[in-house]
């Protein structure tokens, strides 16, 4: 009996002595307000050190940014989470990197929107990016075609009257175009996942970097990052169908997008409430 009591006491003492996990970082000051404007432009990011700014964004988009997932990885939630827009201004220590601001945004959403999530794994439609029949034919980066960004230095502001620097690894995309300088195949699959709104798995085995400049006719397979209240891409007419993203990728890059299914982590919204006040 004594040994049993002693075991309970020791176990309780061990549990009592456990170090609690560190608190999640949070913004020092944050403002959350409904956006009542009629504009459709969306902004999100860190415009200056120590500041997070989001304009005209919806809750599902904020969840994507905070947890670094795509829209197809967010499930459930009220209808307004995909339509009602908000403006957020928040400040923190000027040395906080954007990845740490993601954690701060998680805290903010849980506090202001009473957000509760859980994770699940679901079999979702995916695309596998593989070499086409004729083989991969990506373009090697042009010598001097981009500027290498220093690891510990912020991007330099553009010179007045001059275009911004073309940084190596830099990308831009829309539902109908994709551009990148000295990017990796992993970056390409991330861009394609944004444009196609499906996971894209790299099956190419290609380890180098390359330049990419693609344009295609937007259709229902390339919704991109769009809210439900934004106009969807028009379906090309039968008289002038235009090249699809699948055709352009195969013809210009020697790559093929193959449909399939794979387990994908999904964030399920269990609870969300509209924020009140600031």
N, C-alpha and C positions, 0 to 999 in steps of 0.2 A: 504493500500500500504506500509505503514511504517512497519507494522508487518511482511509483506512478505519479505521486504528487510532485516529486522533484522534477520529473520529465515535463510536467505541465508548466511548472514555474520557469524552467529553463527555456521552454518553447515560447512562453509569453514574453520573457525578457528579450529573447532574440528578435521576436517580432517588433517589440517596442523599440529596439535599438536600430531598426532598419531606417536607412536614410530615405526620406520621401523624394520622389522625382522633382527636379527643379521646375519652378513655375514657367509656363510658356511666356515668352516675351510679349510685351504689349506696347502700343503706341502711348506716348506721353499725353498727347492731346488729339482728339479725333472728332470730326463733325460728319454726320450722316444726314442728308436732306433729300427729299423727293425732288426729282428733276421735272419741272413743269413746262419746259420749253418744247417747241415743236420740232427741233432739229433731230437728225438721226445720227449725227457724228458721235463716235465713241472714242474716249481717251482713257488710258489706264497705264500706270507706270510710276517711275520715280523721276520727276522732272529736275530735281536738284537734290544734293545730299541731305539725308534726313527727312525727306518729304515723300509721302505717298499721295497720289492724286488719281481719282477716278471720276469721270464725267459721263453721265447719261448711260450708266451701266445697269444691268438687271442682276438679281441675286444669283441665278445659275452661272452667269459669267464671273461674278465675284468668287463663287465657289471654285470654278475652274482655275482662276488665278491663284487663290489661296492654297489649294491642294495640288496645283500643277497637274491638272488632268484635262481631258478634252470633254466637250459637251456630251458625247455619247457615253461617257463614263459617269454621268450624273443622272440619277433616276428618282422619280417620285417628286413630292413637293406640291404646293398649291400652284394654281395656274398663274397667279400674279408674279411668281418667282421668275417667270420667263418673259414677262412683259413690262411690269412697272419699273421705271428707271429711277436711279439715285445718283447723287453726287457725294463723293467722299473726299475729305481733306484731312490728312493725319500727319503728325510730325513725331520724330524720334531722334535718337542720338545720330548725329551726322555720319558716324562711322558704320552704321548698320548697313550691311549689304542687302540687295533686294531679296535674296533667299531668306534672310532673317525677317524681312518685312512680310513675306508670305505667312510665316508663323504668327506675326502680329495681326495680320488680316484675319487669320483663323480665329484668334481670340476676339477680335472686334465683331465678326459675324456671329459668333456664339453669344456674345453679350448683347448686341444691339438688335439682332434678328431672332434671338432665342433659338439659334440653329442647333439642331441635333442630327447627327449623321451616323450611319454605320456602314461598314464595308462588306461587300459580297463579291463572289467570283461567278461570272455568268459566261456562258458560251455565246459569243457575239459574232456577227459577220465581220470578217477581216479581209484584207488584201495582202498577198505575199508578193514582194517586189523581187523579181528574179531576172536573170539574163534572158533576153529574147533569143530566138533561133539563130540570128546572125551574130550574136555575141555583143558584149557591152562595148559601146563606142562613145563614152563620155569624153569631154574636152578637158585636157590638162589645164591647170591655171596658167594664165598668161604671165610671163615674167614682168614684174613691176606693175601688174594690173590691179593690185590691191595693197593696202597698207596694213602691216602687222600691228595689232593693238598690244601694248605692253600689259603684262598681267596685273600690275599694281597701279596702273594709270587709267583715269577715266577717259572716255572718248573726248577728243579735242573738238571744241566748237568750230563750225565752218567759218572760213574767212569771208568777210562781207563781200557779196558779189560773186562768190565762188560756190560751186556745189559742195555738199558735205563730203568728207573723205569716204572712199570706198574701202571699208575694212575687210580684211580677209576673214572669211567665215560669216560675213554679213549676208542677210537674206531679206527679201520682201516678197509678198504674195497677195493674191486676191482670188476670188472664185474663177478667174479666167486667165491668170498669169502667175509665173513663178520665176524669181531671179535670185542668183546666189553667186558669190565669188569665193573660190577655194573652199568649198563646203565638203563635208563628209557624207557618206551614204546614210549614216544615222540622221544627220540633219535633213537630208532629203526625205526620208521616211516620216520624220516629224512634220515637215511641211505638207506632205501629201495627206497625212492623217488629218491635219487642220482643214485642208481643202475638201477632202472626200467625206469627212466626218465618220471615218471608220478607222480602226487600228490598221497600221501598215507595218508588216514584219519584213525585215531585211533578210533575204535569202540569196543575196548576190555574192557574198564572200569578198567584195571589193573593199580594200583597205586604204586607198589613196584619197586625194581630194580633187575637186574638179569645179569648173564653172558651169553654170546652167542658166539658160535664158529661154523660157518656154511661154507660148501663148496658145490658147485653144478657145473653142466656143463653149461658153458656160451653158450647162444644162442641169437637169435634176440630179445628176451624179456628183456635181461639184457645188454643194450648198455653201461651203466655206463657213465662216463665223457669222451667222445671221440669227437675229432674233425673230420670233414668229411674226411680229408685226411689220417686218421689213419685206419688200417685194422679193419673191423667189426668182432665181435665174429663169429666163425665158427658154422654152423648148425650141431648139432650132427648127426652121421650116424644112419641109421635104425638098423644096427647090434649092435651098442653100443650107445644107446641114452643118457645114464647117467641120474642122477636125475636132475630135473629142480629146480629152486629156489622155485617154488610153492610147489613141493613135499617135499623138505627139510624142509621148514618152518612148514608145517603141521605135518610131522612125528616127528621132533625134538622139536618144540616149542608148538605144539598144537594150531597153529594159521592158519588162512585161509585168502588169498587175494581174495576179491570179486570185480569183475569189476563193474564200475558204471560211472556216470557223475556228475559233480558238478561245480558251478561257481568258477572260479579261476582268480586271478588278474594277468594280463599280462602287461609287458612293451613293447610298440611298438616303434621301432626305426623310427623316422621321418626323421632324417638326420645324416649322419656320413661321415667324410672326412679323408683321410689318413693324418697322421701328417707329418709336414715338420720340419726338424732340431730338436734341443733338446727342 
